Amino acid sequence: MGAACAQCGGQAIMAMAGQPLCLSCADRFNQILQRQNDGLVDQYNYLLDMTEATVGVYGVMPRMRRSQPIIQRGPTMTTFNNINVRDSVVGAINTGEVKRLDVTMDRLRNCGGQSAELAAAISGFTQAILDNNDLEVKDRNDLLEVLSLLTAQASQPEGARMPDGVIKSMWRGFVEFIQKTPSLVGAWEVAKPYLEAALKLLPGGA
């Protein structure tokens, strides 16, 4: 049998950043790199905007494009054990990310105890995101992606997790967005203490 994935313990198929990873975890790692790259693209485009504004000429310099997430369109046979996905939502979510989140919740439930409590809390908040009609498609998928990454990290031993700085950065952005979406705050306040404790973050995400 080959090497085990450093993140989930599954069958590793490649090495990234010096760590053996399975296909699912490698995909998540690439998504993190993609988000970092998008941030750099935004900065680059902003500097071009400022330069053109200074000289009074607009639309001359070419802009870089942000990458686009792959979204499942149309019917799907994917089934979930911990959440319910309405047909009207299926065509507008990244079902691969939701499936990864569902698998992580299964693993937590099977551990019992506090891990099972964390899974139940994450399940409730995931359902709230999926059912929320105030969210744009991109915002819903961004929230699901970060929640999936944070939950995956919470399910790992501390020594196998991403650097604390990366986790805290994701956490801060995640919490800030939720606080700007009043219809999610109630469900988040239920789930937050469990995820906060599992990630060993100070109250408030410090």
Secondary structure, DSSP 8 states (H G I E B T S, - for coil): ---B-TTTSSB--EEETTEEE-HHHHHHHHHHHHHHHHHHHHHHHHHHHHHHHHHT--S-S------------S------SS----HHHHTTS-HHHHHHHHHHHHHHHHH-HHHHHHHHHHHHHHHHHHH-SSS-HHHHHHHHHHHHHHHHHHTS-GGGS--HHHHHHHHHHHHHHHHT-HHHHHHHHHHHHHHHHHTT--TTT-
